[in-house]
Amino acid sequence: MIIRKHKRFLDAALIFTGILLVLFAFPRPLSAGEPASPDVEFCLSCHSNKDLELVLPSGEKRSLFVEPETFARSVHGGKLRCTDCHSDISTYPHPARSFKNLREFSLAYQETCKSCHFDNYTKTLDSVHYALLAKGNLKAPLCVDCHGAHNVSRPGVPKSRISATCSRCHQAIYDLYKRSVHGEALQGGNTDAPACVDCHRAHNIEDPRTSSFRLNTPELCARCHTDEKLMKKYGLSTMVLQTYLQDFHGMTASLQKKQQIAPSVVTAVCTDCHGTHGILAATNPKSPIFKFNVPATCGQCHEKVKQEFVASIHGQAVARGNWMAPVCTDCHGIHTIKAPTDPTSSVAAQALARTTCVRCHEGVRLTQEFGVPSSRVTTYMASYHGLASELGSTVVANCASCHGVHN
């Protein structure tokens, strides 16, 4: 009995000691509206002077001015004391510090944030930014470069500020993005639109030049484009990922992802056709998937085929701006592209007359507009070749056998 009581006393003492350690190990947050602590007021008695600055050996000047109202409105205002971040300064006059330049000044405080934000700090260690910093690139962004120092506000408020922040280093990319469908929507206040961190993440940013990032692009885009509620809002299909993964490009990308194929042989992913930061609506004449731009877009990979198509009667009609002329996607599909040897492909030998060429060459519209005879498919299907094709022959002549494919 005495032993059990003694044990309970020890347990209670340990718990109490633990609480005291937590209370004294971390600064007590001040409640909203509580006046700044005497410590902060003491520091501001000097640092509210707009002329206070530090001249570094490099000749650069570091302002030591802190706007009291700005700090008070920040997420740290009313919660942290100056010495919680500037733990190396506890006396006045301050101890001498030997910073050669402004960047060295910022780097000296890089580790400060991790005392409170350890999870996000560890994420940065896996980022492309930290990799650059570790290689000696001092221009790689630190916490303060994105979040600020004494003016830290809630991230993503407003959401458009995220991309504006990234533009400090990535201005050319931001200029493309702000003119895109995503950028214009976000700048217009639509928070459904993705900002940089929605695709690239915030602290553990992956190098987008790697093959793994490229091959993860379909799943990345699918976060929004398979969301039924979100896509219904804008009248967009949610089937894009499913159809892409079933087509030639998607199946190849999945295989390459599984086998970790080198980036030089990676197949087409979303960004190769739609663009990356400058994505435009399909109805925009500048979009790579605007009808008249499709041959050039597909030609990025299929250059020889593009040259044949451009010289063909279809390609010449497209060049003249004829909307009725077919481009690659009219015959091959968009996200449902399959190899010609696949029996379910729209350009398989058995499908050409029955489902693909028939769309244009069976009706009377081509006759009325351009004098091209109609019922071509009907007469073919009634011929020896057509009947053999209907019976399942894969070697009998079809439309492309006589007329050519892309030429």
Protein Blocks (a to p, Z undefined) as FASTA:
>chain_A
ZZmmmmmmmmmmmmmmmmmmmmmmpccdddehiacdfklmmmmmmmmpmkbccddfkopa
cdfbdcfklmmmmmkgokacfklmmmmbcbdcddddddfblmlmmmmmmmmmmmmmmmlm
mmmmmpmklmmmmnopakbccfklmnommlcccehiafklmmmmmmmmmmmlmmmmmmmm
klmmmmnopakbccfklmnommlcccfkbmklmmmmmmmmmmmmmmmklmmmnopafklm
mmmmmmmklmmmmmmmmnopafklcccdfklmnopmlcccfklmkbckbfklmmmmmmmm
mmmlmmmmmmmmklmmmmnopakbccfklmnopmlcccfklmkbckbfklmmmmmmmmmm
mmmmlmmmnopaehklmmmmmmmklmmmmnopakbccfklmnopkZZ
